[in-house]
Amino acid sequence: MELTTLIPQFGGLIWTLIAFFVALSVIVAIHEYGHYIVGKWTGIFPEVFSLGFGPVLYSRVDSFGTKWQFAALPFGGYVKFRGDANPSGGVDAEAVGGLNEAEMRSTMTGAPLWARTATVAAGPLFNFALSIIIFTGVFMFRGVVAEPLAVGDLRALPAQQELVAGDEVIAIAGKAPPSFEDPVAYEAFLKALPQTPTLEFTVLRDGAETIVSGPYVYPPIATQIAPRSAAGDAGMRQGDVIVRIDGQDIFAFDQLKQRVEGSEGATLALDVWRNGEILPIDLTPKRVDEPQPDNSFQTFYRIGIVGGMAFEPATETPGFGEALSTGVSQVGAIMSGSLSGLWHMATGAISTCNLSGPIGIAETSGDMASQGTASFIWFIAVLSTAVGLLNLFPVPVLDGGHLVFFAYEAVSGRKPSDRALRVLMSIGLTAILALMIFALTNDLFCP
């Protein structure tokens, strides 16, 4: 048993906080290491590398002279370079006053513009790199659906199942399945299948064609439970199969989807098959704003389960180049979706409740960790992309704000005045605190 799967059994706040702090610590450590190592490479001396803020719990000084420390408040971290007034930057006039030219070169204020720009940009870029590495590794580990379609592992279902692992699927209900790489043809294939609980599968088994019975291709099974969803709140688990809704038998995931979307938020009485037992579960679908292919959003009612095939398709390991390309695309999709979501919230097109604060992120951390290590690592990658993107926003105190200052310096040939920097930093800090309070309010009062 995976350690992370013990979380639902113990439950409670402490395990959620542990998952949250683990995820946050990994992301912050990678972000700050980007600042640290690029600053070091470009000749800027890192005096302190800190995970957390406040009183120092443990520290040591390495051979290079950098102090590495763990602090009591594990809500972030920082790298303090020589000449910085504080972890957020700024110039310590007293500290730099007695430095010679060579020593000034090792400070953020005295380093050339290219070195400062590279050092500041490295934090978000390292977050993106972490996400790409994780996504690439996950895609290579999980593999892609092999062609032709074959049965991998069988799922536990309350239905007739004559398929066996290794069967090559030649036809379903007399129709040959198209490639997964052609989503239009595959969707048309599914719609053309008979709407019956049992289908006829023509398979190649041990070198000979045979016809066997199997369940509907996409049954109402929960292969994954979305975090902070109605299904999760009601206690549903991965592997649960919904066999009835309000007393009506169902056998297809589309039937479940239609009933949920047509509920208008009314509570549904589900009969759920789990390990041979039927459990009654009542849940209320939630309104969810979902991104569309054209970057717009549409509101649906959802219970928060991800479906899947009646069997896990056999997979093959993709090439590194293909997996890397998919990983990069995944990061791009997260960034595009995040920006689109923020824009639609700002314009009032979708609810501002889509913005989560620390409580919501912590709850999501716990939910993803409870579904296994792979889900939790995937969540870390998603959150790392979000943190990197947030830090690139052109807001003073964030990395993006510093990059704007550097752009001004590159164009004008001079740095912004200390007074202007202080005012802008105060405005930026106020804006960030206001956003955090707003997001926290969402966590507390949004449904």
Secondary structure, 3 states (H helix, E strand, C coil): CCHHHHHHHHCHHHHHHHHHHHHHHHHHHHHHHHHHHHHHHCCCCEEEEEEEEEEEEEEEECCCCCEEEEEEEEEEEEEEECCEEECCEEECHHHHHCCCHHHHHCCCCCCCHHHHHHHHHHHHHHHHHHHHHHHHHHHHHHCEECCCCEEEEECCCCCCCCCCCCCEEEEECCECCCCCCCHHHHHHHHHHCCCCCEEEEEEEECCEEEEEEEECCCCCECCEECCCCHHHHCCCCCCCEEEEECCEECCCHHHHHHHHHCCCCCCEEEEEEECCEEEEEEECCEEEEEECCCCCEEEEEECCEECCCCEEECEECCCHHHHHHHHHHHHHHHHHHHHHHHHHHHCCCCCHHHCCCHHHHHHHHHHHHHCCHHHHHHHHHHHHHHHHHHHCCCCCCCHHHHHHHHHHHHHHCCCCCHHHHHHHHHHHHHHHHHHHHHHHHHHHHCC
